[in-house]
Amino acid sequence: MQQIMYKSTRNSDLRVTASQAILQGLAPDGGLFVPETLPKWDGDIDILPEQSYKQTAYQVMRLLLTDYTEDELKSCIDKAYDSKFDDPRLAPLVHKGDAYYLELFHGKTIAFKDMALSILPHLMTTAAKKNHIDDEIVILTATSGDTGKAAMAGFADVPGTKIIVFYPKDGVSHVQELQMRTQRGDNVHVVGIDGNFDEAQTGVKNIFQDAAMAERMKKNHLRFSSANSINIGRLVPQIVYYYHAYGQMAAQGVIKPGEEINVTVPTGNFGNILAAYYAKQMGLPIRKLICASNENKVLVDFFRTGAYDKNRTFKVTSSPSMDILVSSNLERLIYRITGEDSEVTAKLMKALSSQGVYRITDAMQEQLSDFYGNYADEQQTAEEIAQVQRETGYVIDTHTAVASKVYRNYVIESGDETPTVIASTASPYKFANVVVPAIYPSLEDKSDLEMIDILNKISRVKIPQAIEDIRSAPILHSTFIKGADMEKEVADWLKLN
């Protein structure tokens, strides 16, 4: 099999193996690791409908993580996708009305991040052994709500690791915050900051690139890595579930193997839809990639105009995991449409950092024809939740509602009725305080925990264990700081010399 090496989006001369890229998380120059070439999927599309999730995972991931042995990769997959998922299908495809919802929330923290963050700790600890790393790995992560909990659940008490999660104090749902602040684990540290997610993410990137901090870490036998989707070890496992969804579409008789589908993804940081783009580039028959945003619609404007402009009002919405104005993973797509020109990519990213805006060329924009972008505002999101429940009895969360509404708009605008997978990224129980009033406005004065019980009656879906756990779990983390103090907090908690 062809050996796939990884290079930085900002320096094509930097080449590392897959395991080294996973260990580092972010390239030393601030760029993101990308495969030198995207391999073509060599599986049999006719038997894809018959394969288990684990079988598909191995078939896809072995093409990209080529320095992992078969035994190593299969061991990581077996450890990740086990009984911690509450559905043996792991990511079932549910047909409701005219839509096909890919439920990516059956993991331990009831959000799509579990699909990748269940395996990342195993990929990382295996990578450390392969590369003879004796230093303790410190996972440094910013979260807009779901990544933090999923990462902590994956890395909690994993030998040889510590994890520090920063989240915007007033930018996540009550349930998301409780999930993080009740997280157990001697190696876990959770910190709320007074800024938004973009500020948390920028702070993390700055710490990664701080030479003085790197030297202090080295002296203390520590090294940073990331659980954000800037880590290629997060992105590769996400490619898998689009192949799995395609197989389920065929198994349900919606398509014949080889026919095209569309994919609709609610996205803020762009990693989830980039994984679908990579799947398409590898050979999965995807026709259109429908990018769904909330009122922080910087990505929609980018696809329509070719200008990425973060100089706008940041809006706190009911879909907080999409409340993002700096979509880090877009850099990987930019690198690809520049013709893999790291110099041009670096200049564009520098312009974004210094001026808050960059514009791509017409030739680059022509390469974005696979994408369609649109958004749903707060009222439309609530109305979509109510409409789907009223018409089908199915209850969706706020992020999935954004995707569902944007998909409706796409069909109206384009007339394209290609069978479409909607990535359902979180359980409605995570956002019961919004979902319930959307369906029954008269209940908006109920407490968050009361909303959960009401949602149970509406949806007739068992309350997930992740929700039951936070009802009685003690608060274990109560650290709140200014965004400017993130590096100091890291140094203090790690007791750096």
N, C-alpha and C positions, 0 to 999 in steps of 0.2 A: 504493500500500500504506500502511496505517496506520502512522504513526510511533510506535514504542514507546519511551517514556521510562522511566527507572529512578529509584526513590526509596528512601530508607533505611527499614528496618523500625522505626527509632526516631525518624524525623522525616519525615513524609509531605510536608512542604513542600519538602524538598530534592529537586530533579529534575535528572538528568543524562542524557546520551545513553548508548547502549550502549558506545560506545568509551571515553567518559569513565569509566564504571563499571568497565570492564576495566582501565583504567590505574590507577585508585585502589585497586582491590582491596577495601578496607574503607572504609565511609563514615566521614567525619570524626568522627561522634558515636559510633562503635563499632558501629553497626548494619550490616546486610548489605543490599546492593542487590538489589531485586526489581523485576520489570517492573510498571508501573502497571496493566497488564491483560495477561492471558495470551491471546494471539491464538488463534483457532481454526485448526487445520490445514486447509489448503485443497487438499490433494493428492487424487488419485484412489486410493482404497483398493484398487480392483480391479487397478491396475498396480503397486502397491507391491511385490508379489512379484517383479516383473521388473526392478526398479531396482537399480543398483549402490549400494554404500555411499556413494560420493561423491555420487551423485544425490540420495539420501535426505538426506544431510547438508545439501546446499544448500537443499533444499525445506523442511527444518525450521528451519535456522539463519537463513535470510533473514527469517523471520517475527519473530524476536526481536532480531536485530542489524541494525536497520533503517537505521542511518546508515552501514553499509558498502555500497559499491556492489556490483553483481553481479560485476564483474571482481575487485574486492578480495577478496570472500568466496570466489569460486571459486579464486583464486590461493592463498589460505590453505589451503583444503581440499586442493588438488592437492599443495602442499608437505608437508602433514601426513601424508596417507595414501598413502604411496609404498612403495618397496621396503624400507624399514626394517621393515615388517611381513612376517613369514615365511609368511603365508598370503594369497593374493590376495583371498580373501573378507573379509579384515580381522577380522571377528567372526563366525566360522561357528557355526551352531546344530547341535549334535551330539545325536542321539537314542540314548540308552543306557537299556535297561530301560524303565521307565515315565516317565523324565524326559527333559527337553530342556535341555541345558546350553548356554548362550550363552558361548562361549569368548572372553573379553575380554583374553586374555593373549598375543596374537601380536605385540605391539609390541616395541620395542627393549629394554625392561626386564622383559618377561614378566609384567606386571600390568595390571589394568584402567585404571590411571591413565594409561597411554600413550594411550588413546583420546581423552582430552581434552588431555593435556599435550603431545601432538605438534602440536596446532594452536594452543595458547595463545600460544607465543612469536610466531607469525606474526600472530595477532589483536592482540597487544600492540604489536609494532613498527609495524604498520599504523595502529593507534590513535594512536601517538605522532606519526606523520607527519600524520594527519588533524587532530590538535589542535595542530600546530606546537610540539611539545615538543622542546626541545633538551637538557634535562637527561638524565643517564644514569639509567636505571631500575634500581633495586636490588630484586631479588626476595627477599623475606624469608619463609621458609617453615618451619613445623614439620612433622615427619613421624612417623607411627607405623610406617614401614617402606617403603612403596611410593612415596608422593608425592615424597619427597626425591630418589630416584634418577631417577624419571621426569621431574621438573622439571629436574634438572641435565642430563639427557640432552637435553632440549629446548632449554635456554638456553645450554648450553656453547658459548662462543666466538661467541655471537650479538652482533654489534656494537651498542653502545649499552646493554648490559645487564651487570649483575653478579648473582650469586645466592648467598645464604647459607642453608644448611639446618641446622636444629637437630634432633637426634634423641635419644631416650632411650637412653643408653649400654647399659643392660641390658634394653631393652624391644623389641628387634628380633631377627630371626633372624640366624644367622651369615652366611648368604648375603646377606641384605639389607644387613647392615653392610659386608661386603666390596664389594658393588656400589657403595655410597656412597663408601667410603674409597679406592677405586681410580679414581674418576671423574676424567677428564682435563678440562682447560679452564683457561685463565688467569684466567677471570672467576668461578671456582667456589670456594666455601669451605664446608667440612663441619665441623660441630661436634657432638660428643657431650656431653650434659649428664647430671648425676647424678640427675635426676628422671624422671618419667614423661611420656607424651605430653601429657596435660592441662596439666602445668606448662610444657612447651615451648610449647604453643599459647597459653597465657595470657601467657607472656613475650613472644611475638611480637605479640599484640594490644596489650599495654602499650606496646611500642616504637612501634607505629603511632600510638597516641594521645598520645604524649609531645610536648608542644608545644615544649619546649626542643630535643629531638632533631630535630624537624621544621625548626626554624630553622637548626640546624647543617647539616642536609642541604641546605637551600635555599642557604646560603652556599657550599656546595661543589658546587653545580649537580647535585645528586642528588635522586631522589625514590623513595619506597618503593612497591612493589606486592606482590601476593601470588600464589603459584601454588597455594595451598590452595583447597579447594572453597568457601571464603568468597568467592572471586572468581567473579563470575557468568560470566566467560569460561571457567571450568572446568565450570560446571554446564550451560550451554547445549549444548555438544557431547555431554554424557552423555545428553541427551534423545534424541539421534539413534539410539543403538543399540537403544532399545526399539522404535522404529518399524521399524528394520531387522530385529529379531528377529521382530516380528509378520509382516513380509513373508515371512521364511523359513518361519515356521509355515504360512502359507498356501501357499507354493511347495511345501512337502513334503506338502501335502494333509492336514495335521493339523486345520486349520480352513478354513472358507470366509471370504473377505473380508467383514468386518462382524461376524463372530462374536467373542465375548469370549475373552480369555485371562487367566490369573493370572500374576503375577510374584513370584518369591522372590528376595530380595536379602540377602546377609550385610552387615551395616552397623554401623559404629561412630560415624562422624561424620555420618551421615544423608544425605550428599549424593547417593549413588548411588540410594537409594530415593526421595529427593525428586525426582530427575530423572524417575523412572517416574511419580510422582504428577503432575508437571507435564505429562508426555506424556498421561496420562489426562485431565487438565483441558483439554488442547488438543484432545481428541477421539479419542485412540487407545482402541479398545475393550478396556480393562483392567477386569476385575471386582474382583479382590482384590489388594492390595499386602501381601505376606507379609514381615514384618520379622524377620530372623533375627539373634540375638545370641549371643555366647558367655557365659561366666560373669559378665562385666561387663554385666549385663542391665538397665541403667538405662532403656533404651528400652522393653523389654518391660513393665516395671513401670509406666512412664508410660502406655502404651496401655491397660493393664488397670485402672489406678487414677485416672488424671488428675493424678497427682502426679509431678513430676520431682525426684528427690532424689539428688544426687551424694554425699551424706554416707554413704559406705559404703567398705568395704575395696576398694582397687584390686587386681585380680588379674592377674598375668602369665600368659598362656596360650599355647597353641601356635598361636593365630590372632592375632598381635600387631597387625595392622592394625585390629582391632576392640577392642583394649584401650583403651577410651576411656570416660570418665564424663561428659564435657561435650561433647555432640553439637552442634557449632556450627550446622550447617545446620537443625536443628530450629527455630531462631528464625524461619526463613522460613515454615515451616508454622504456627507459632504466630501469626505476623503475619496469615496468611490466615484462620485460624479465629477471630481476634478481630474479623473484619470489616474487616481492614486498619486497625486502630486502633494507630497507632504509640505513642501514650501508654501504653496498656495493655501493649503488647509491651515497651516500655522498662522499665516497672515490674517486669514478670516477670523480665526479664534482670537487673535490679538486685538483685532478691531472690535469684536464683541466685548472683550474685557475692558478695553480702554474707552470706547465710544458707545457701547451698548447696541451696536447695529452693524450688520454687514449685508452686502447684496451679492448674489451669485450672477454669473453671466447667463446670457440667453441660451448658450449651448449647454450649460449645466442644467438650466431649468427644463430644457427639453427632455432630459433624462429622468424627470420626475413624473412622467406620464402614467406610471403605474399607480400613483397616489391620487386620492380624492380627499379633500379636507373640508370639514364643516363643523359647526358647534351647536350646542344647545344651551340656552340660558337657564336660569334657576326655575322660572315658571314652566318652561317646556320640559325640564327634567322631572318636576313633580307631576305634571300632566301625563308624561309617558309612563311613570310608575303606575298611576291610577288607571290609565287606559289598558296597559298590558294585563293588570290584575282583573279589571272589569271584563275584558274580552276572553281571557284564557284561564283565569284563576291563578296564574303564575306570578310570584312576587320577585321583583328584581331590585338590586341596590341602586344607589344614585349613579355610580360610574357606569354600570351596565345600561342604565336608563339613558344616559348621554349617548352611548353607542347605538342603542336601539332607535332613538329619535333621529340621529344623524343617518342611520341606515334608511329609515323611512324617507327622509329628504332626498337621499341619493337616488332611490328608486323612482321617486316622482320626477326628479330633474333629468335623469338619464334614460329612464325606461328600461334599464338593465335589470332583468329578473334572474340573473345567474344565481343559483343556490348559494346562500351566504352564511358563513359562520360568524356569530357575534361572540367575541371574547367576554365572558361574564367573569369579572375580576374579583368580586367580593361577595360574601354572603350578605343578604339584606339585614341580617341580625346585627351586623357591624354598624349599621346606620338606621336602626329602628326608629330613632327620634326624628328622622326625616321621612322615612318610608311610610310609617303609620299615618302621620297627618296628611301625607300626599293622597292616601286612599280615603281616609276619614278625617277631614279638616277639623271636625268638632273635638277631636282627641288631642289637639296640639298642646294642651296644658298638662298632660300626663308626664310623670317623671321618666327618665331614660329606662330605668329597670321595669317600670310598668309597661312601657312601650314594647319591651321584649316579650312580655307575656301576651299582650294584645296581638303582636305579630305572629306568635305561635298559633293563635286561634284563626287568624286570617289566612295564613299560608298553609296550615296543617302540616308543617315541616318541623321535625323535632328540633328543639333548641340545641345548637351545637355545644359540645363540651367546653370549647374555648369561652363561650359566653357564660355557661354555668360556673366555670372556674373563677371568673372575676367577681361574681356576686359576693363571695365570702373571702376571697384572697386578701391578705394584708398588703398595704402599700409598703414597698421595700425601697423605693427610690424617690427622693424628694430634693434633687439638686436642680436649681434653676440659676442661670447665669446670663450675663449680657453676651451677645454674639462675639464681641471683641475679645472675650476672655476664654475662648474655646481652647486655644493652645495651652494656656496656663492650666486649665482644668485637666487636660490630658496629662501634662507633666506632673501635676500634683497627684492625680490618682495612680499614675504608674510609679510614683516616687522616684522620678529620674534624678540622677546626680547632677 
